[in-house]
Amino acid sequence: EAQLVESGGDLAQPGGSLRLSCAASGITFSNHAMTWVRQAPGKGLEWVASIYGLGDSTFYADSVRGRFTVSRDNSENTLYLQMNSLRVEDTALYYCAKDQQLVPLAYWYLDLWGRGTLVTVSS
Amino acid sequence: EIVLTQSPATLSLSPGERATLSCRASQSVTYYLAWYQQKPGQAPRLLIYDASSRATGIPARFSGSGSGTDFTLTISSLEPEDFAVYYCQQRAIWPLTFGPGTKVDIK
């Protein structure tokens, strides 16, 4: 069964750092672009960052560019999100999601999601 | 950035009724639009991509239409499990953006 499992969410102070992980199973991880999407409590979905299957290209929302870094280790079937200079407004449930298409294409439609990991930024 | 506007914010209907949800883009996204369903405590699920193509395993009662700036998700006859929040998402131009969602609740 295809599955994505996020981890690493925690309580962090403003200005602090966290690294989120997303472990993939049941899929050929390197064949798919991957995306992080977040959802603040009681709010809608917000795209955060995306990365191509080989990790050669990345894309960021303006709200996180320069603070967050998306990366992947295809040998470990794992996606990462390094989050630095955290702000209160980064508080959210962070989902990782798989692209619907196979490399070299990326359609940026998300057909498999994890259950999310909660990041809380507060002093 | 392309802004997606969804209407109505809330749709109150009974099981068996037809649901029509709207998503409007601030500029053309051609047909590069998807719809997701999210139930409380669950991750979103892809329903429709490229405006009108059903994702794998999605029942035929879900259909999408539209192009350019105006899109519609139709649920032909609501089942109890369809009461949820629905989001549209565009992939035409970076950044990827989502609409604010339409909540379909039980009347």
HADDOCK unambig.tbl for C-alpha pairs under 7 A between the chains (distance, minus, plus):
assign (segid A and resid 44 and name CA) (segid B and resid 100 and name CA) 5.61 0.50 0.50
assign (segid A and resid 44 and name CA) (segid B and resid 101 and name CA) 6.70 0.50 0.50
assign (segid A and resid 45 and name CA) (segid B and resid 98 and name CA) 6.32 0.50 0.50
assign (segid A and resid 46 and name CA) (segid B and resid 98 and name CA) 6.57 0.50 0.50
assign (segid A and resid 47 and name CA) (segid B and resid 96 and name CA) 6.26 0.50 0.50
assign (segid A and resid 47 and name CA) (segid B and resid 97 and name CA) 6.43 0.50 0.50
assign (segid A and resid 61 and name CA) (segid B and resid 95 and name CA) 6.29 0.50 0.50
assign (segid A and resid 108 and name CA) (segid B and resid 91 and name CA) 6.16 0.50 0.50
assign (segid A and resid 109 and name CA) (segid B and resid 34 and name CA) 6.92 0.50 0.50
assign (segid A and resid 109 and name CA) (segid B and resid 49 and name CA) 6.94 0.50 0.50
assign (segid A and resid 110 and name CA) (segid B and resid 46 and name CA) 6.53 0.50 0.50
assign (segid A and resid 111 and name CA) (segid B and resid 45 and name CA) 6.80 0.50 0.50
assign (segid A and resid 111 and name CA) (segid B and resid 46 and name CA) 5.38 0.50 0.50
assign (segid A and resid 113 and name CA) (segid B and resid 43 and name CA) 6.24 0.50 0.50
assign (segid A and resid 113 and name CA) (segid B and resid 44 and name CA) 7.00 0.50 0.50
assign (segid A and resid 114 and name CA) (segid B and resid 43 and name CA) 6.70 0.50 0.50
assign (segid A and resid 115 and name CA) (segid B and resid 42 and name CA) 6.67 0.50 0.50
assign (segid A and resid 115 and name CA) (segid B and resid 43 and name CA) 5.60 0.50 0.50
